Amino acid sequence: MALDLYHLMTQALREAEKAFAAGEVPVGAVVADVEGRVQARGHNQPISLRDPTAHAEIQALRKAALACGNYRLPGSVLVVTLEPCVMCMGAAVNARIARLVFGAHDPKAGAAGSLYNIGRDEHLNHHIEITPGIMAEACRSLMQDFFRARR
């Protein structure tokens, strides 16, 4: 199976829609292997779980680590609808994620190029290949719809 970033982002968007339906900020993530097979999924749940670390990326990374029996996920691809924050990028580096793919940039908290570039920081012992902008408009629209509905 070839790596189909649009298929994977569609899966992440489905997760984001679950967050939206639950009243959480609509961010979704999937972790896939090098062949593009989804290993784990996650969506934002900090409100419902009362857990500030329950971001979509953390949820997906935790599930992927459990599924493979190791906290390191070398060769894995993390696909997320919104550019990850500092916490989530730190988790991706520690998990040894090979590649990050994200949809919409986050100019206020993004740590994969917008404010910081943790995945490519030369001071760290692991670097992540970063592919931004996959299905960016769909990802951005979902986020805008969520915040528009809350006003």
N, C-alpha and C positions, 0 to 999 in steps of 0.2 A: 504494500500500500504506500503510495507516495504521500508526502506531506502536503495536505491541502489546507492552507491557512484560512481560506474563506469558510470551509466546512467547520474547522475548529472554532473560528470566531462565531459562527452561527450557533454552535453549541454553547459558547460562553454567553452569547446574547440570551439564549433560553434561560440560563441560570440567572442573568440579570433581571429578566422578567419575573422570575420567582421572588427575587428580592423586592422588586417594585410592588408586586401583589401583596407582599407582607408588610409594606410600609417602610421598608429599608431602602437606603440609597441604592439604586439599581446598578450594581457592579456584579459581574459574573466572571468566573474563571474556569479553565480546564487545564489539566496537565496531561500531556500526550507523550508517548515514546517517540523514538526517532522515525518510526514508520507511520506516525500519525494516529495511532490507536489511543483513544482516550483512556487514561488510567484512573482519573479522578475528576470530580466536578465540585464547585463550590460557589456560593453567592454570599453577599454581605448579610451578616446576622448579628452585628454588635448590639442592636437594640433588643431583639428577641432573646438573645443568649445572655444579655447583660455582661458582655465581654468586649472590651475595647480592642482586643486582638482578633476578633472574629470577622476580619475582612475576607472577601472572596478568595484572594490569593492564599491566605493562610489556611482557610478551610480546605482548599484543593490540595495544597502541599501536604497538610496533615494526612488527608485521606490517601494520597499517593504514597507517602512514606509508609503508612500502615499496610497498604496493599502490596508493596514490594519488600517490606520487612527491613527497611533501612532508611535512616534519616537523610541519606544522600541519594540524590536522583540524577546521577550523571547521564548526559545525553538527552535528558527530558526537555520538553518545550512547555513553557508556561504561557498560556494565551488568556488575556484579560481584556475586558471591554474598556477599562480606563487605565491610563498610565499609573503604575503602582507608586505608593507613598514610600517614605524612607523605611518604615518598618517592614513592608512587604518586599522591597528590594533587598534589604538585609537578609530576610528569610530565604529569598531566592539564591542569593550568593552563598549562604550557609548550606543550602540544599544542593549546591553545585549544579543548578539549572544551566543547561547549555545555551538555551535561547529563550528570549522573552519576545512575545508578539503582543502588541496592544493596539486598541482602536483609537480612542480619543485621548489627546494630550490633556494633562491636568496642570494648567499654569499656576495654580495656587499651592499644589502639594506634590507635584510629579517629581519622582526621583530616578527617572530613566531618560533624562534629557532636558526636561523643562526647568526645574530649579536645581536639581543635582543630577549627576550621572553616575550613580553608585555601581552599576553593572560594568562600567568601563573605568572605574577609578584605579589608577596605576598603583596606589598604595595597598590595595587589597590583593589577596593571594588567589582570587578566582575572578574571572571576567565573563560576562554574559554577552552574547550576540543579541543585539536589539533591533527589532523590526517594528517601527511605529506605523500608525495610520491605516491598518487593515480594517476596512468597513467603518472608517472613522465617522462618517455621517450618521449611520444607523446607531452607533454607540452614543454619539453626542445627542442625537434626537431623543433617545430613550431617557437620557439624563435630564435634558431640558423639559421633556414632558412631565417627568416626576416633580421637578421643582416648580414648574408652572402650576401643577395641580395642587401643590401645597400652599400656594399663595392665596 
